[in-house]
Amino acid sequence: MLLVTGGGIDSEAAFWQRIRTKLKVPASTTSSSGFEKSREVGGAAKAGINFLWKAEAGLNGKIARSEQGQSTAEFDPVTGVELIQQVRALGKTLVVDDFHYIERGVQAGLVEQFKEAARAGCTLVVVSVPHRSDDVIRANPDLRGRVRHVEVTYWTEQELLNIAQLGFPALNIEVDNAVAGRLATESLSSPQLMQTLCLDLCRSQGIDSQLTERKLLKFGDQELSRGSCEEWLPLQTARQL
């Protein structure tokens, strides 16, 4: 995918500029062509000198002159639809994350070009929070029936456990299943919160990189609630909520 985020987008130009930057496409292009003309000027001169003898000298020479000219043509910027088509030509899909951060007035102009790109066969993914999932339709009602809503559900505790089961061994750390289960419960179905809690658990033990030797970390419920982790576990949950 080619990912563009909606944060900080206050105009259509700013949105398309982000895509140009990722694709390395200039905002405008120019083409120059030149030509050169040359000609030679020739001449001869004679000089006579009367002094004891008479001498005659002939001077011949050629002078080259050149004329140069140049013409320049400037081309309009690549349109939004053309940029999306270039993304498609690269075998990628344009993903616009946090679309709800973009001002509604700007959304309307963007969605018009999204519609034309979709008509040309391009696929776009627009990501928004659930209560703003209809922003695309509101921006352009003509897209009704052309948009497919994909709802991302909350993570199950087993899915959250996968983060611990894959992450801790990568650091050469072994964590008791009960601890991982407690973290998954405290994460309240949020993978971001699960990652944060796992990270802070490592930091509470002074671990900030992969260990050279395997280490087993053990915590009981009482330790998680009142021991060395008493500060980070409840506070992290409260902060994220």
N, C-alpha and C positions, 0 to 999 in steps of 0.2 A: 504493500500500500504506500501511497504518498500522503502523509499526514499533515494537515494544516489545522491549527487551533484558532478558535474564534476570539480568544482573549486579546484585547487591545485593537481589534478591528473596528475602526470608526469610519471607514469609507470603502467603497468597492475597489478603488485603486489600491488601497493597502492590502486587501485580500489577494488580488491578482498578483501584486508585487511579491507576496510571500511564495506563491507558486512559481513565479518567474525565477526567484532566487534559488529555489530547490532544483528547478530544471535548468538553471544557468541560461535563461533566455533573456536577452536585453530588452529594455522597454521600447526601444526604437532602433532601427537600423538604417544605415546609409550605404550607398554604392557610388564609387567614384571611377571615372574613366578619363584618361588623358591622351593627348596627341602632341606631336612635335613636328614642326616644319623647319627645314634647313635650306639655306641657299649659299652660293659662293659668289663673291665679288672679286673679279680679276682686274689687273691693270699693269701697264708698262711705262717706264720713264727713261728718258735719255739725258745724259749730261755731257757737255763738251768743255774741255779745259785747254786753253791756249797758253802754253808756257814751255818753250823749247821744243815741245812736241805736242801733238794733238791726240787726245785720247777720248774714246767714246765708251761710255758704260751703259749697259741696259739693266734695268731693275724690273724684275717680274715678281709678282706676288699674288696670293689669293687669300681672301679673308672669309672665314665661315661665319655665318650668322644663323641663329636658330630662334624659332618662336615656339613657345609652349602654350598649351591651353588645357583646361580641365573642366569637366562637368560633373556635378554631384546630384544624385537622386536620393531623396529621403522617403522611407516607407513608414506607413502607419504601424502602431504597436499591434502585436498579436492579440486577438480578441480572447475573451474568457473561454468561449466555446473551443477555439483552436488550442488553447492551453490544455483544456481537459482532454481533447483528442490526442495531444502529445503524450499526456499521462497514460492514456489507453494504449498508444502505440508502443510504450515502454513495457506493456504487460502489467501495469499497475492499476489500482483503483484509488480514486481520490476520496479520502476520508476527512470530513470536516468535523472535528471534535469541538465540544462546547459551542455548538451553533447558537445556543440561546444567549450567549454573551454578546453576540453581534446585535447592534441596534436594529429595531424592526424596519426602519426606513431603508437601511442598507440591505437587510435580508431580502426585501422585495426585489431589488435590482439584481441581486445574486441569483435568486431562485429563477428569475426569467431566463438567465443564461444556463442554469442547471437544466431547465426544461428543454432548451434547444439542444444541449449536449446529450441528454437522455434520448431525444428524438433521433439523434445521429448514431445511437447505439452505445453510448458511454454509460457506465455504471458508477453511481455516486453513493456514498454512505454518509448520512448526516446524523451525528450523535448529539442528543440533548437529554436533559433530565426529564423524568416521566411527565411532570406537570407542564412541560413546555414542548412535548413531543409533536404537537400539531402546528408548530411555528412554520414549517415549510408549507403546509396547506393554507394557513392564514396568509402567508406572504403571496401565494399564487393559487387561488381556488381551482384553476385549470388543471392542477396536478392531481385532483381527486381521481382515484382509480389507477393512478400511475405510481403511487407510493406504497411500499410495503412496510408495515410497522413490525419491527423485531424487538420484543421486550426482553431485556436482560434481567433474569430473576436473581434473587438473593442466593448466596452460596450456602450449601449445606455444610454441616460440621465435618463430614467426611472430606469434602472438597477443601475445606480450610486445613484439615489435618495434613493434606498433601503438601502444603507449603512447609510445614515443620519437617515432614518426613523426607522431603527433598532438599530443603535448605540447610538443616543442621549437619547432615553427613557431608555436604559440600565444604563445610568449615572444619571437618574432622571432629565434630561434636556429636555425642550421643545423649539424647534427652529421653527421660522416662515417658512412656505413653500417657501416663496420668497427667504429666505436666503439659504435654502437647494438647491433650484433651481439654485441660483447663483454659489454655490460651484460646482454643477454638471456641469454647463457650463464651469467654469474655469478649470475643471479637464481634459478636452480634451479627453474624452473617456477612461481615465486611472483609474481603481479602486484604484491603489496604491496612485495616486495623490489625489483622493477624500478622502481616509483615512487620508492622511497627512494634508489636509486642514481642515478636521473636528477636527483632533487632535490639530492643531495649533490654531483653533478658541477657543477650550476649554482652552488651555494654555494662550491665550490672556486675558481670564477672570479669570485666577488663579484656574482653575478647573483641578485637576489631579487625581481624584478618584470619585467614586459614591457619590452623595450628599444625605444627610439624608432627605432633603425636596425638593420637586419638584420646579424647577426654570425655569422661562421663559426668554429666551434670544431673544432680538429684535435688529435687525440691518436693517437700510435702505441702499439703493444702495450708497447714499452719504457717509454713515458711513463706509461701506465696502471699498469704494474707497479712502476716505480721513480721516476717523476717526481713532479710536484706532486700526483698523485692516489694516490700509493703508500699514504698513510695511510687514505683513506676506503674504497677498493674492497675490499681483503681484510678490513679490520676490520668493515665493514658486513656482508659475507657471513658472517663468523664469528659476529657478534653475533646475526644473525637465526637462524642454525642453532642 
